[in-house]
């Protein structure tokens, strides 16, 4: 496993470990700065001072206030929160499966949530979140049911009676990939029943997109985050014991399967909350926790908070990239009919970052496979 | 795998017994395929009695309306399904043996997704390509993923890792497909989406003409690789020792297998799981993994499976038609999970 590298990192007791609260503080500062950058980029240019003035309601022009408060701030906050949730979810999944490759997307949790939400929207033709109607918490809850169902399916199918671990990590991910494939086939079929103009928006959402997320969406995502993130952080003790291995955990009196199921449910809730608003942003729950592990080591008490911070930062940065990179030039080069201002959905950016990273994890000799 | 080797040693009576078993299985499959064909041409919104079907297909007779229904709608769709099923199954059988990996299939290795990306790009942007060359472009996309897998075989021989590399490639290409798809016209999206699941709905002789040349050349070529495939089943070291240039042979096999798959993707979309399941069923039926027998019988069984699935896709929610890819996913994925169970079990023992 990466454990050798980890122990080495731990022995050195890097800055992040020695001064952990300070480090988290630095992450928060970075977040604030990146939110300002996130707000600054776009078709209408703002200077940082204008943004800060607009944010504290002292803007010189009402337009600034409207753009900043009405459009860009909610998007930045949604991206930040979604990243935090996916990061914690990834960290939990990696810990309970003791598998460096676990991730909401790879374990079928995201696609299960997407399938449930798409089903819900298509059958319940009205009040969908994309029409700007406040759907309340219906979508995250529906998504959570789908996510837990899918996650449980993966977990049960990969469960082996009689083996020491109960569940072989490798098997879990492979089953997850298969189940995710099945889910996406069903998603496509459900979409066939949707209206043609809705399909495009839904497709964009299935790969993960933050464009056009406003306060309505924020109202959907924050209650879930406020419920699930503290829950995830409270379960740190449980996760730490679980990480020692099933045998040791049992010896310490933990009911391993129940603990694992509880953590899975929390991870599914986190994933569903994020997915119901920004869609199935892939791989981000893989990269963030990995980076956190490299910096802070395997101790869950530090790993979880840092995964939250890192993944939130990562999604903000990806979203800034998604907003600034237009692929119109590709049209100019290839002569294809690509609109000048066409951008990438943030899910495409994270896939472009994450897939090579996943390959790297798979192919470096040390991976615990 | 050992049975293939022992068989080469034995010969004589054993060999002839095997041949008769293979030809028996093959003829049963052929008869079943024929029966299924008659059934596929019979049922539908216009019911046509079997005798009438046979008269229309094999003579100039028959009434006008059933004749048109059969010749311009049902028969081309059935033929396309049979061709696609045969190609997919052979493609899967080749990949499984070449990689010594039970789960190897174009869908799980990301090869189909790569091919789909190229086809989706061409369709969405209305790129003008010479008539009938779409399968070549799909081949290029499939080879991109195939090349990655091929390189991975140099780094690791762990079959599970290989499949996960394929999954990563699939995720990457899948995200790019979405990027391309959202740039398209909303009206086209429905057809495109149905194609992305894998569909035989509305396939006509034009589609058959598009795929047939590629399939008709690649299928016989694939049979030429039966012997190298048998050697590769013994493992890379053994195959090398027996004088096979492993990497080069495997690359050639990849090109043929991916070409077969690309022709199907170009016309019907990435239909899943037929390529994975059919070869396994054949190995079980024949009780051998000898590629010389598995490849041709797989082609027959693949054709049978896909046309059967398509019949289900047509009739389950009739008059609404499902994309056949959904039926194959529903039937194929439990089998894939079963295979996975076995694969991981073997991995533990090793």
Contacts between the chains, C-beta under 8 A, distances in Angstrom:
chain1	res1	chain2	res2	distance
A	101	B	164	7.2
A	105	B	171	7.5
A	106	B	167	7.6
A	157	B	337	5.8
A	168	B	344	6.1
A	168	B	348	7.7
A	170	B	160	5.6
A	170	B	344	6.6
A	170	B	347	7.5
A	171	B	340	7.0
A	171	B	341	7.9
A	171	B	344	4.7
A	173	B	164	6.6
A	174	B	103	7.9
A	174	B	160	6.2
A	174	B	163	6.5
A	174	B	164	6.9
A	174	B	340	5.6
A	174	B	344	7.4
A	175	B	337	6.5
A	175	B	340	6.5
A	177	B	108	8.0
A	177	B	163	7.6
A	177	B	164	7.0
A	177	B	167	4.4
A	178	B	108	7.9
A	178	B	333	6.2
A	178	B	336	5.6
A	178	B	337	6.2
A	178	B	340	6.8
A	179	B	333	8.0
A	181	B	107	7.5
A	181	B	108	7.9
A	181	B	272	7.2
A	181	B	329	7.6
A	181	B	333	7.5
A	182	B	329	5.7
A	182	B	333	4.8
A	184	B	174	7.8
A	185	B	197	5.9
A	185	B	272	7.0
A	185	B	325	6.5
A	185	B	326	5.9
A	185	B	329	4.3
A	186	B	326	7.4
A	186	B	329	7.9
A	188	B	193	5.6
A	188	B	194	7.9
A	188	B	196	6.0
A	188	B	197	4.6
A	188	B	323	7.9
A	189	B	197	6.3
A	189	B	322	7.0
A	189	B	323	6.9
A	189	B	326	5.2
A	191	B	193	5.8
A	192	B	190	6.5
A	192	B	193	6.0
A	192	B	194	5.9
A	192	B	197	8.0
A	192	B	323	7.5
A	196	B	186	4.9
A	196	B	187	5.8
A	196	B	189	6.2
A	196	B	190	5.6
A	197	B	186	5.0
A	199	B	186	6.7
A	199	B	189	4.8
A	199	B	190	6.6
A	199	B	193	6.6
A	200	B	181	8.0
A	200	B	182	5.8
A	200	B	184	7.9
A	200	B	186	5.1
A	200	B	189	5.9
A	203	B	178	6.0
A	203	B	181	5.7
A	203	B	182	5.8
A	203	B	189	7.2
A	203	B	193	7.7
A	204	B	178	7.2
A	204	B	182	4.9
A	206	B	178	7.0
A	207	B	174	7.9
A	207	B	175	5.6
A	207	B	178	4.0
A	207	B	179	7.6
A	282	B	171	6.1
A	282	B	175	6.8
A	283	B	171	7.4
A	327	B	179	7.8
A	336	B	125	4.5
A	336	B	127	7.2
A	337	B	125	5.6
A	337	B	126	7.3
A	338	B	125	7.8
A	338	B	183	6.2
A	339	B	183	7.4
A	342	B	183	6.1
A	344	B	179	6.0
A	345	B	178	7.0
A	345	B	179	6.8
A	345	B	182	7.1
A	347	B	175	6.2
A	347	B	178	7.3
A	348	B	175	4.8
A	348	B	176	6.9
A	348	B	178	6.7
A	348	B	179	4.8
A	351	B	171	6.1
A	351	B	172	5.7
A	351	B	174	7.7
A	351	B	175	3.4
A	351	B	176	7.8
A	352	B	172	7.2
A	352	B	175	7.1
A	354	B	171	7.9
A	355	B	168	5.0
A	355	B	169	7.2
A	355	B	171	5.6
A	355	B	172	3.7
A	355	B	175	7.8
A	356	B	172	7.9
A	358	B	164	8.0
A	358	B	168	4.5
A	358	B	171	7.7
A	359	B	148	8.0
A	359	B	165	6.2
A	359	B	168	5.2
A	362	B	161	5.5
A	362	B	164	5.5
A	362	B	165	5.6
A	362	B	168	7.0
A	363	B	152	6.8
A	363	B	155	5.4
A	363	B	156	6.7
A	363	B	161	7.6
A	363	B	165	7.3
A	369	B	158	6.7
A	369	B	160	6.9
A	369	B	161	5.7
